[in-house]
Amino acid sequence: MKQPHFVVVIAHSVHGRLRRVHLSHTVLYTVLTLALIGSFTVVGFVSSYARMAWKVTNYNNLRDEVSSLQRRYQDLQRSTEQTKEQLATLQMLASEVSMVYGIKERMDGPQSIAAEGKLMPTFQESIEQYDLLRTTRVFNPGTRRINQLWQQNVVPSIWPTNGRLLSSFGSRTDPFSGGSAFHPGVDISCTTGTPIKVAADGIVRSAGWSGGYGKLIVISHGGSLETYYAHMSSFEVIPGQEVRRGQVIGRSGSTGRATAPHLHYEVRQGGAPINPYKYLAKSLVVATVQKDLPF
């Protein structure tokens, strides 16, 4: 018995000849299945290509947006640095004006009894008195000359620790954000627990935790001059204590915003950070002068 099949009649348009093609159900279904699979494959390929093109376009847009944000961030960083520098200049100017006005007020005297303030001296008055004592002249009978040893000792003139400079004062690349940032001091390499020495005679204004500085010691040397010692691991002084140049005030560490153990050292005049390099460079000069002193 013959299997059921389809007959496809093909007629020539010119000669009019007819040609019959017999197709079984199996062949026809196979051809239709392959055609359907091919259609799904083409549709899938086209859709995948469209999705890939859409993702590439979005990636390019995001990359351009990130580049634009980075440029804006760098512009803001430069603007912030300029603002900080201007603020530091204004703080130094304000400090100079305040000092001049304070000298004039001392010469003229207070306007009234109320202007004399409290009977007990304030911490700032104690600093000023300390500065006055440090500038006292001493007569040396051996050389019959007047020396100002205390005045020399209240100016930072030694390295607080032995090590190499890791980061200088001024603009630098922030180790955390990777952007440009203003560095108000210098970083000196040292291992955790290294003794840190005070750079000049003074009074401990504060010794405690201070945000990104970690454990911070601030020494006041009078005349609005201060030195900062940051990222300490421990303290060996307390606020209000009198210290002498070269005295150990604590131990180095990596507390606060630090990537490794080191000492962050600052010199500030009137609250504004100044480049401590000139004070560090004086260490050899001071050592030579001390060797030549007759007493």
PAGUGU-777484 format. One record per residue: residue number from 1; residue in one letter; x, y, z of N, C-alpha, C in turn. Coordinates in steps of 0.1 Angstrom, whole numbers, plus 5000, padded with zeros to 4 digits. Atoms other than C-alpha are relative to their C-alpha. Example, Ala and Ser with C-alpha at 12.3 -4.5 7.8 and 13.67 -1.06 7.14 Angstrom:
# residues 2
PT   num   residu   n.xx   n.yy   n.zz   ca.xx   ca.yy   ca.zz   c.xx   c.yy   c.zz
PT     1        a   5009   4988   5000    5123    4955    5078   5009   5012   5000
PT     2        s   4991   4989   5000    5137    4989    5071   4992   5011   5008
//
This chain:
# residues 295
PT   num   residu   n.xx   n.yy   n.zz   ca.xx   ca.yy   ca.zz   c.xx   c.yy   c.zz
PT     1        m   5008   4988   5000    5000    5000    5000   5009   5012   5000
PT     2        k   4992   4988   5001    5013    5034    4990   4999   5009   5012
PT     3        q   5000   4990   4989    5023    5059    5017   4994   5013   4995
PT     4        p   5005   4987   5004    5004    5092    5016   5011   5010   4998
PT     5        h   4989   4990   5003    5025    5120    5000   4993   5012   4994
PT     6        f   5005   4988   5006    5022    5154    4986   5006   5001   4986
PT     7        v   4996   4999   5014    5025    5162    4949   5002   5015   4997
PT     8        v   4997   4986   5003    5041    5195    4939   5001   5000   4985
PT     9        v   5001   4998   5015    5033    5205    4903   5008   5013   4997
PT    10        i   4992   4988   5005    5059    5228    4886   4997   5001   4986
PT    11        a   5003   4997   5014    5048    5244    4853   5010   5010   4995
PT    12        h   4991   4991   5007    5072    5261    4829   4992   5011   4994
PT    13        s   5008   4989   5005    5060    5296    4820   5001   5002   4985
PT    14        v   4999   4998   5015    5072    5294    4784   4995   4987   4993
PT    15        h   5003   5012   5007    5070    5258    4773   4987   4994   5005
PT    16        g   5012   5005   4995    5040    5250    4795   5001   4985   5005
PT    17        r   4998   5014   4996    5055    5217    4805   4998   4999   5015
PT    18        l   5003   5002   4986    5044    5203    4838   5010   4989   5006
PT    19        r   4991   5010   4993    5066    5185    4863   4995   4998   5014
PT    20        r   5005   5003   4987    5054    5167    4893   5011   4994   5009
PT    21        v   4990   5005   4990    5075    5162    4924   4992   4994   5012
PT    22        h   5006   5007   4989    5064    5137    4950   5008   5002   5013
PT    23        l   4994   4998   4987    5072    5146    4986   4992   4993   5011
PT    24        s   5007   5007   4989    5065    5124    5015   4998   5009   5012
PT    25        h   5002   4992   4988    5052    5137    5048   5013   5002   5008
PT    26        t   4988   4999   4992    5085    5130    5065   5009   5011   4995
PT    27        v   4991   4990   5006    5105    5151    5041   4995   5014   5002
PT    28        l   5006   4987   4999    5081    5179    5042   5001   5006   5014
PT    29        y   4999   4996   4986    5080    5180    5080   5014   5003   5004
PT    30        t   4986   4998   4997    5118    5178    5081   5004   5014   4995
PT    31        v   4997   4987   5006    5121    5208    5058   4994   5012   5008
PT    32        l   5006   4990   4992    5096    5228    5078   5006   5002   5013
PT    33        t   4993   4999   4986    5113    5220    5111   5013   5007   4998
PT    34        l   4987   4993   5002    5147    5231    5097   4998   5014   4997
PT    35        a   5002   4986   5002    5132    5263    5084   4996   5007   5012
PT    36        l   5004   4994   4988    5116    5270    5117   5012   5002   5010
PT    37        i   4988   4999   4992    5149    5263    5136   5009   5011   4995
PT    38        g   4991   4990   5006    5168    5285    5111   4994   5014   5003
PT    39        s   5006   4987   4997    5143    5314    5117   5003   5004   5014
PT    40        f   4997   4996   4986    5147    5312    5155   5014   5003   5002
PT    41        t   4985   4997   4999    5185    5311    5151   5003   5014   4995
PT    42        v   4997   4987   5005    5185    5342    5129   4994   5011   5009
PT    43        v   5006   4991   4991    5161    5360    5152   5008   5002   5013
PT    44        g   4991   5000   4988    5183    5351    5183   5013   5008   4997
PT    45        f   4988   4993   5004    5214    5363    5165   4998   5015   4999
PT    46        v   5003   4986   5002    5199    5396    5155   4997   5007   5014
PT    47        s   5003   4994   4987    5185    5402    5190   5013   5001   5009
PT    48        s   4987   5000   4993    5219    5393    5206   5009   5011   4996
PT    49        y   4992   4989   5005    5237    5417    5183   4994   5013   5004
PT    50        a   5006   4987   4996    5212    5444    5191   5002   5003   5015
PT    51        r   4997   4998   4985    5216    5439    5229   5015   5004   5002
PT    52        m   4986   4997   4998    5254    5439    5225   5003   5015   4995
PT    53        a   4998   4986   5005    5253    5472    5204   4994   5010   5010
PT    54        w   5006   4991   4990    5230    5487    5231   5009   5001   5012
PT    55        k   4991   5000   4988    5254    5477    5259   5013   5008   4997
PT    56        v   4988   4993   5004    5284    5491    5240   4997   5015   5000
PT    57        t   5003   4986   5000    5266    5524    5235   4998   5006   5014
PT    58        n   5001   4996   4986    5257    5526    5272   5014   5001   5007
PT    59        y   4986   4999   4994    5293    5518    5281   5008   5012   4996
PT    60        n   4993   4988   5005    5306    5545    5259   4995   5013   5007
PT    61        n   5006   4988   4994    5281    5570    5274   5005   5001   5015
PT    62        l   4995   5000   4986    5291    5559    5310   5015   5004   5001
PT    63        r   4986   4997   5000    5328    5562    5301   5002   5015   4998
PT    64        d   4999   4986   5002    5323    5597    5288   4996   5008   5012
PT    65        e   5005   4993   4988    5303    5607    5319   5010   4999   5011
PT    66        v   4990   5002   4990    5330    5592    5342   5012   5010   4998
PT    67        s   4989   4991   5004    5357    5612    5323   4996   5014   5004
PT    68        s   5005   4986   4997    5336    5644    5327   5000   5002   5015
PT    69        l   5000   4998   4986    5331    5638    5364   5014   5001   5006
PT    70        q   4986   4999   4995    5369    5632    5369   5006   5013   4997
PT    71        r   4995   4987   5003    5377    5664    5351   4994   5011   5010
PT    72        r   5007   4990   4991    5351    5683    5373   5006   4998   5014
PT    73        y   4994   5002   4987    5366    5666    5404   5014   5006   5001
PT    74        q   4987   4994   5000    5401    5677    5395   4999   5015   5000
PT    75        d   5002   4986   4999    5389    5712    5389   4996   5005   5014
PT    76        l   5004   4997   4986    5372    5712    5423   5012   4999   5010
PT    77        q   4988   5002   4991    5404    5699    5439   5010   5012   4999
PT    78        r   4991   4988   5002    5425    5727    5423   4994   5012   5007
PT    79        s   5007   4989   4994    5399    5752    5434   5001   5000   5015
PT    80        t   4999   5001   4985    5400    5738    5470   5014   5003   5004
PT    81        e   4986   4997   4996    5438    5739    5471   5002   5015   5000
PT    82        q   4998   4985   5000    5438    5776    5460   4993   5006   5011
PT    83        t   5007   4994   4989    5411    5783    5486   5008   4998   5013
PT    84        k   4992   5003   4988    5432    5766    5513   5012   5009   5001
PT    85        e   4988   4991   5000    5463    5786    5503   4996   5014   5003
PT    86        q   5004   4987   4997    5444    5818    5503   4995   5002   5015
PT    87        l   5004   4999   4986    5429    5810    5537   5012   5000   5009
PT    88        a   4988   5000   4992    5463    5802    5551   5007   5014   5000
PT    89        t   4994   4986   5001    5476    5836    5538   4992   5009   5008
PT    90        l   5008   4990   4993    5446    5854    5553   5002   4997   5015
PT    91        q   4998   5003   4986    5451    5835    5586   5013   5006   5006
PT    92        m   4988   4994   4996    5487    5846    5588   4999   5015   5000
PT    93        l   5002   4986   5000    5477    5882    5579   4992   5004   5012
PT    94        a   5009   4997   4988    5450    5881    5606   5008   4999   5013
PT    95        s   4991   5002   4988    5476    5868    5631   5009   5012   5002
PT    96        e   4991   4988   4999    5500    5896    5623   4993   5012   5005
PT    97        v   5007   4989   4996    5473    5922    5626   4996   4999   5015
PT    98        s   5004   5002   4986    5461    5907    5659   5012   5002   5009
PT    99        m   4988   4998   4992    5497    5907    5672   5003   5015   5002
PT   100        v   4997   4985   4999    5502    5944    5663   4990   5007   5008
PT   101        y   5010   4994   4991    5469    5953    5679   5002   4997   5014
PT   102        g   4997   5003   4986    5478    5934    5710   5011   5008   5006
PT   103        i   4988   4992   4995    5511    5952    5713   4995   5014   5003
PT   104        k   5005   4986   4998    5493    5986    5709   4991   5000   5012
PT   105        e   5009   5000   4989    5467    5976    5735   5008   4999   5013
PT   106        r   4991   5001   4988    5495    5967    5760   5007   5013   5003
PT   107        m   4994   4987   4998    5512    6000    5754   4991   5011   5005
PT   108        d   5010   4990   4996    5481    6021    5758   4993   4996   5013
PT   109        g   5007   5004   4988    5466    6000    5786   4986   4997   4997
PT   110        p   5015   5003   5002    5430    5987    5789   4992   5013   5002
PT   111        q   5009   4989   5000    5402    6011    5784   4992   5001   5013
PT   112        s   5007   5000   4988    5385    6001    5816   5004   4988   5009
PT   113        i   4997   5011   4991    5387    5978    5846   4994   4987   4994
PT   114        a   5006   5012   5005    5364    5954    5828   5008   4994   4989
PT   115        a   4991   5005   5011    5389    5951    5799   5011   4992   5006
PT   116        e   4989   5008   4995    5414    5936    5823   4997   4985   5001
PT   117        g   5004   5014   5000    5395    5903    5823   5000   4994   5013
PT   118        k   5000   5008   4987    5397    5876    5849   5013   5002   5007
PT   119        l   4988   4999   4992    5421    5876    5877   5010   4988   4997
PT   120        m   4992   5011   5003    5433    5841    5868   5004   5000   4985
PT   121        p   4995   4999   5013    5455    5839    5837   4994   4989   4991
PT   122        t   5005   5010   5009    5441    5820    5807   5012   4992   4994
PT   123        f   4990   5008   5006    5459    5793    5788   5009   5008   4990
PT   124        q   4992   4992   5010    5469    5817    5760   5009   5010   5007
PT   125        e   4992   4991   4993    5482    5842    5786   5012   4992   5006
PT   126        s   4989   5008   4995    5503    5814    5801   5010   4997   4989
PT   127        i   4991   5002   5011    5517    5807    5766   5008   5013   4997
PT   128        e   4993   4987   5002    5526    5844    5762   5010   5002   5011
PT   129        q   4990   4998   4989    5543    5845    5796   5011   4990   4998
PT   130        y   4990   5009   5002    5562    5814    5787   5009   5005   4989
PT   131        d   4992   4994   5011    5573    5830    5754   5009   5011   5005
PT   132        l   4992   4990   4994    5585    5860    5774   5012   4995   5008
PT   133        l   4990   5006   4993    5605    5839    5797   5011   4994   4991
PT   134        r   4991   5006   5009    5621    5821    5768   5009   5010   4993
PT   135        t   4992   4990   5007    5634    5853    5753   5009   5008   5010
PT   136        t   4992   4993   4990    5652    5864    5785   5015   4998   4996
PT   137        r   4986   5000   5004    5689    5873    5778   5008   4996   5013
PT   138        v   4992   5005   4990    5716    5856    5798   5015   5005   4998
PT   139        f   4986   4994   5001    5751    5873    5805   5010   4989   5003
PT   140        n   4990   5010   4998    5780    5850    5800   5013   5007   5004
PT   141        p   4988   4993   4996    5809    5862    5821   5013   4995   4993
PT   142        g   4988   5005   5006    5834    5840    5803   5003   5008   4987
PT   143        t   4998   4993   5012    5829    5858    5770   4996   5015   5001
PT   144        r   5005   4986   4997    5814    5890    5785   4990   5004   4988
PT   145        r   5010   4997   5010    5786    5887    5759   4986   4995   5005
PT   146        i   5014   5004   4996    5748    5884    5762   4995   4990   4990
PT   147        n   5005   5010   5008    5734    5852    5749   4985   4998   5002
PT   148        q   5015   5003   4999    5697    5843    5741   4998   4986   4997
PT   149        l   5001   5014   5003    5698    5806    5744   4985   4995   5000
PT   150        w   5014   5004   5000    5661    5803    5753   4993   5004   4988
PT   151        q   5007   4996   5012    5651    5822    5723   5003   4991   4988
PT   152        q   4997   5010   5010    5670    5798    5701   4993   4987   5002
PT   153        n   5006   5013   4997    5655    5768    5718   4985   5000   4997
PT   154        v   5014   5000   5003    5619    5779    5711   4997   5000   4985
PT   155        v   5002   5001   5015    5624    5778    5673   5003   4986   4996
PT   156        p   4997   5014   5004    5620    5743    5658   5013   4999   4992
PT   157        s   4987   5001   5007    5655    5733    5648   5006   4986   5000
PT   158        i   4994   5014   5001    5659    5695    5650   4989   4992   4994
PT   159        w   5010   5009   5005    5643    5666    5633   4994   4992   5011
PT   160        p   5007   5007   4989    5617    5650    5655   5003   4985   5000
PT   161        t   4996   5014   5000    5629    5615    5644   5009   4998   4988
PT   162        n   4991   5003   5011    5656    5600    5621   4993   4992   4990
PT   163        g   5006   5008   5011    5642    5589    5588   5000   5009   4987
PT   164        r   5000   4993   5012    5637    5599    5552   4987   5006   4997
PT   165        l   5012   4994   5003    5611    5622    5538   4992   4992   4990
PT   166        l   5009   5007   5009    5582    5603    5523   4991   5009   4992
PT   167        s   5009   4991   5007    5560    5632    5513   5003   5014   5005
PT   168        s   4997   4986   4997    5567    5669    5511   4988   5009   5002
PT   169        f   5011   4990   4998    5547    5700    5519   4995   5005   4987
PT   170        g   5006   4994   5012    5522    5713    5494   4991   4990   4993
PT   171        s   5009   5008   5008    5503    5697    5466   5006   4986   4998
PT   172        r   4995   5014   5003    5505    5659    5462   4988   4992   4996
PT   173        t   5011   5009   5003    5484    5629    5452   4996   4993   5012
PT   174        d   5006   5006   4988    5461    5617    5479   5001   4985   5000
PT   175        p   4998   5014   5001    5470    5581    5488   4987   4992   5001
PT   176        f   5013   5007   4998    5433    5572    5495   4991   5002   4987
PT   177        s   5009   4997   5011    5413    5590    5467   5007   5000   4987
PT   178        g   4993   4999   5013    5441    5592    5441   5000   5013   4993
PT   179        g   5000   4987   5006    5433    5628    5434   5010   5010   5006
PT   180        s   4991   4990   4994    5452    5660    5441   4995   5005   5013
PT   181        a   5004   4996   4986    5453    5672    5477   5011   5009   5005
PT   182        f   4990   4991   4994    5471    5698    5498   5005   4993   5013
PT   183        h   4993   5007   4989    5496    5683    5523   5006   5011   5009
PT   184        p   4996   4989   4991    5500    5707    5553   5013   4998   5007
PT   185        g   4988   5003   4993    5532    5691    5565   5009   4991   4993
PT   186        v   4991   5010   5006    5559    5665    5558   4998   4986   5007
PT   187        d   5000   5013   4994    5559    5627    5564   5014   4995   5001
PT   188        i   4987   5006   4997    5590    5611    5579   4999   4985   5003
PT   189        s   5002   5015   4998    5595    5573    5577   5006   4996   5013
PT   190        c   4996   5006   4988    5598    5554    5609   4991   4988   5003
PT   191        t   5008   5012   4996    5586    5521    5624   4992   5003   5012
PT   192        t   5009   4998   4989    5559    5518    5650   5008   4999   5013
PT   193        g   4993   5000   4987    5572    5526    5685   5013   5008   5000
PT   194        t   4988   4992   5001    5600    5549    5673   4999   5013   5009
PT   195        p   5001   4988   4992    5607    5577    5699   4999   5013   4992
PT   196        i   5002   4987   5007    5595    5611    5687   5004   5011   5010
PT   197        k   4995   4989   4992    5613    5642    5700   4994   5013   4996
PT   198        v   5006   4987   5003    5599    5677    5703   5011   5008   4994
PT   199        a   4991   4992   5008    5616    5701    5679   5005   5012   5007
PT   200        a   4996   4988   4993    5619    5730    5703   4993   5000   5014
PT   201        d   5007   4998   4987    5610    5741    5739   4986   5005   4998
PT   202        g   5013   4995   5001    5574    5747    5745   4991   4994   5011
PT   203        i   5010   5005   4991    5542    5737    5763   4990   4991   4992
PT   204        v   5010   5009   5007    5519    5708    5753   4986   5006   5001
PT   205        r   5014   4994   5001    5487    5724    5741   4989   4989   5000
PT   206        s   5010   5011   5000    5469    5691    5734   5008   4987   4997
PT   207        a   4995   5014   5003    5476    5653    5733   4988   4991   5001
PT   208        g   5012   5008   5001    5447    5632    5721   4997   4997   4986
PT   209        w   5004   5004   5013    5428    5618    5692   4994   5012   4992
PT   210        s   5005   4988   5008    5421    5643    5663   4997   4995   4986
PT   211        g   5004   5004   5013    5403    5627    5634   5010   4993   4992
PT   212        g   4990   5006   5009    5425    5619    5604   5014   5000   5005
PT   213        y   4986   4999   4994    5456    5629    5624   5002   4988   5009
PT   214        g   4999   5011   4990    5449    5599    5648   5004   5006   5013
PT   215        k   4995   4995   4988    5468    5604    5680   5009   5012   4997
PT   216        l   4992   4988   5004    5481    5640    5678   5005   5007   5012
PT   217        i   4994   4991   4989    5504    5661    5700   5003   5013   4993
PT   218        v   4998   4986   5005    5504    5699    5695   5008   5007   5011
PT   219        i   4992   4993   4991    5532    5718    5711   5000   5015   4996
PT   220        s   5000   4986   5002    5530    5756    5715   5014   5006   5004
PT   221        h   4987   4995   4997    5563    5774    5713   5000   5015   5003
PT   222        g   5001   4986   4997    5550    5809    5720   5000   5008   4987
PT   223        g   5000   4992   5012    5544    5837    5695   4992   4995   4989
PT   224        s   5009   5007   5009    5516    5817    5678   5007   4990   4991
PT   225        l   4993   5010   5007    5542    5792    5666   4997   4986   5007
PT   226        e   5003   5013   4995    5532    5755    5670   5005   4989   4991
PT   227        t   4996   5011   5008    5543    5721    5659   4991   4988   5003
PT   228        y   5010   5012   4999    5521    5690    5652   5008   4987   4997
PT   229        y   4994   5013   5001    5531    5654    5656   4988   4990   5000
PT   230        a   5012   5008   5003    5505    5630    5641   5003   4986   4998
PT   231        h   5000   5014   5002    5497    5593    5638   5008   4993   5011
PT   232        m   4993   5006   4989    5513    5586    5672   4993   4987   5005
PT   233        s   5005   5012   4994    5509    5552    5688   4998   5002   5015
PT   234        s   5002   4997   4986    5513    5565    5724   5006   5013   5004
PT   235        f   4996   4987   4995    5519    5597    5744   5009   4998   5013
PT   236        e   4992   5000   4988    5546    5604    5770   4999   5014   5007
PT   237        v   5002   4987   4995    5533    5639    5778   4985   5002   5002
PT   238        i   5014   4997   4998    5501    5655    5790   4998   5015   4997
PT   239        p   5003   4986   5003    5484    5688    5781   5004   5009   5012
PT   240        g   4996   4990   4990    5499    5718    5799   5014   4997   5005
PT   241        q   4986   5004   4995    5533    5700    5805   5010   5008   4992
PT   242        e   4989   4993   5006    5565    5720    5798   5010   4990   4994
PT   243        v   4991   5009   5006    5588    5702    5774   5012   5008   4994
PT   244        r   4988   4994   5005    5624    5709    5762   5004   4993   4987
PT   245        r   4996   5005   5013    5639    5705    5728   5008   4987   5001
PT   246        g   4994   5013   5000    5649    5669    5721   4994   4990   5010
PT   247        q   5006   5009   4991    5627    5655    5748   4990   4991   4993
PT   248        v   5010   5010   5006    5607    5623    5739   4986   5003   5005
PT   249        i   5014   4996   4996    5570    5632    5738   4991   4988   4997
PT   250        g   5009   5011   5003    5556    5599    5724   5007   4990   4991
PT   251        r   4995   5010   5009    5560    5570    5701   4992   5000   4987
PT   252        s   5006   5000   5014    5553    5568    5663   4991   4988   4998
PT   253        g   5010   5011   5003    5525    5547    5648   4993   5003   4987
PT   254        s   5007   4998   5012    5499    5546    5621   4985   5002   5003
PT   255        t   5014   4997   4996    5467    5558    5639   4995   5011   4991
PT   256        g   5006   4990   5008    5442    5579    5620   5000   4996   4985
PT   257        r   5000   5002   5015    5443    5583    5582   5014   4998   4995
PT   258        a   4986   5003   5004    5476    5566    5575   5000   4986   4994
PT   259        t   4999   5013   5007    5485    5537    5551   5011   4992   5006
PT   260        a   4989   5008   4994    5517    5527    5571   5006   5009   5011
PT   261        p   4994   4993   4989    5536    5537    5602   5010   5011   4995
PT   262        h   4991   4989   5003    5553    5571    5599   4996   5012   5009
PT   263        l   5003   4988   4992    5554    5606    5615   4996   5011   4991
PT   264        h   5005   4988   5007    5533    5635    5601   5004   5012   5008
PT   265        y   4995   4988   4992    5551    5667    5612   4996   5013   4993
PT   266        e   5004   4987   5005    5537    5702    5608   5006   5011   5008
PT   267        v   4997   4987   4993    5548    5737    5617   4989   5010   4996
PT   268        r   5011   4990   5003    5520    5763    5620   5003   5013   5007
PT   269        q   4998   4987   4995    5522    5800    5624   4986   5007   5000
PT   270        g   5013   4994   4999    5490    5817    5637   4989   4991   4995
PT   271        g   5010   5010   5004    5471    5785    5629   5001   4996   4986
PT   272        a   4998   5003   5014    5482    5784    5593   5012   4992   4998
PT   273        p   4988   5008   5002    5505    5756    5581   5010   5007   4991
PT   274        i   4989   4994   5009    5539    5767    5567   5010   4988   4998
PT   275        n   4991   5010   5004    5566    5747    5550   5010   4998   5011
PT   276        p   4991   5002   4989    5586    5730    5578   5015   4997   4995
PT   277        y   4987   5003   5005    5616    5724    5555   5011   5009   5006
PT   278        k   4989   4991   4995    5635    5755    5566   5003   4997   5014
PT   279        y   4997   5004   4986    5632    5744    5602   5008   4987   5001
PT   280        l   4992   5013   5000    5644    5709    5594   5014   5003   4995
PT   281        a   4987   4997   5005    5673    5724    5575   5009   5006   5010
PT   282        k   4992   4993   4989    5684    5743    5606   5007   4990   5009
PT   283        s   4995   5010   4990    5693    5711    5625   5015   4999   5000
PT   284        l   4985   5001   5001    5729    5709    5612   5006   5013   5005
PT   285        v   4995   4988   4996    5734    5746    5618   5000   5002   5016
PT   286        v   5002   5000   4986    5721    5744    5654   5010   4991   5007
PT   287        a   4990   5010   4994    5743    5713    5661   5014   5006   5000
PT   288        t   4987   4994   5001    5774    5732    5649   5002   5011   5010
PT   289        v   4999   4989   4991    5766    5763    5670   5001   4995   5014
PT   290        q   4999   5005   4987    5761    5742    5701   5013   4994   5004
PT   291        k   4986   5005   4998    5795    5726    5697   5010   5011   5003
PT   292        d   4991   4989   4998    5811    5760    5696   4997   5009   5012
PT   293        l   5003   4992   4988    5794    5774    5727   5010   4997   5011
PT   294        p   4990   5002   4990    5819    5780    5756   4994   4995   5013
PT   295        f   5005   5005   4987    5795    5768    5783   4987   4992   4997
//
